Each structure stands twice: as C-alpha cells, then as structure tokens.
C-alpha cells in the first residue's frame, strides 16, 4: 500500500508581490515610517529565505514573514542595548546600576567594543559605582587620564553597538 505524502506547494513569488504583506507587518510591529531602510533589509532577508526555503515545512510567505520578524526583533534589541550603553556613560549616578542585573550589556561592552585592558579596568570601576577621582586613586593615574579614557570608551561603545 502506497501512501501519498502531502507536500505543501507554495510558489515563491517575486519580492514585489510581498510588498503589501511587508508593509502590513512593519505597521503591526510599530516600526517608524518611512519604511525605505526596512524594505531594503527585507529584500536581503527575502533573498536569504529563497535560498533556505523548505516547502515541506511551511508556506514561503509564512517563512519569510517569520524571518523578517526575527530580524527586526534582533535589530530592536541591539538598538536598545546601544541606547543603554550610551546612556550608561552619560549619566552621573552610575552606582544605581547593578552589573548583575545587566549581564548582556556588560558582555556586549567587553567583547564587542575593543576596549584596552586599562579601559576595561576603568569601565568595571565606573560600572560598580566608583567616581572618577576614586578610580584615579585606586589605579594610580591622573583624573584627566580617567576622563579621557571614559570619553574614548563612550566613543568605542557607541560605534560598536550601533553597527
């Protein structure tokens, strides 16, 4: 007895055929208009989805929209972390933040910002709540060195997390 397998057939349409679906999804996800950048990113995701699509698993439109959602969700998280990092260096009351409450932010800053060893030490001291004067005394450098290092760290963190 031969059993016919039910294979979902879904033809992959041209990218432009999905424009209304993309716009509807972008509005649903509350992304700011204009959608020009989002559409360009959507096209790149579309191309990747065309390569990876398995018709036995789902319809192409479902696969594509889910891939878009995951992409924009990741971008939103990354932007949020970037804003947190920039805000972290611009606030004056650093002791209110508990590093154990924000392990991903700390991980991102340490591993993606290319901080020097001295900058890492200064960052950790700032993060735990020490003032610039206290840090200078603790590690034996001048106050201006700490201020210069903090400026450099802010620039590095801003550029690495906003990529």
ABEGO torsion letter per residue (X at the ends): XBBBBBBBBBBBBBAAAAAAAAAAAAAAAGBBOBAAAAAAAAAAAAAAAAAABBAAABBAAAAAAAAAAAAAAAAAAAAAAAAAAAAAAABABAAABBAAABAAAAAAAAAAAGBBAAAAAAAAAAAAGBBAAAAAAAAGBBAAAAAAAAAAAAAAAAAAAAX
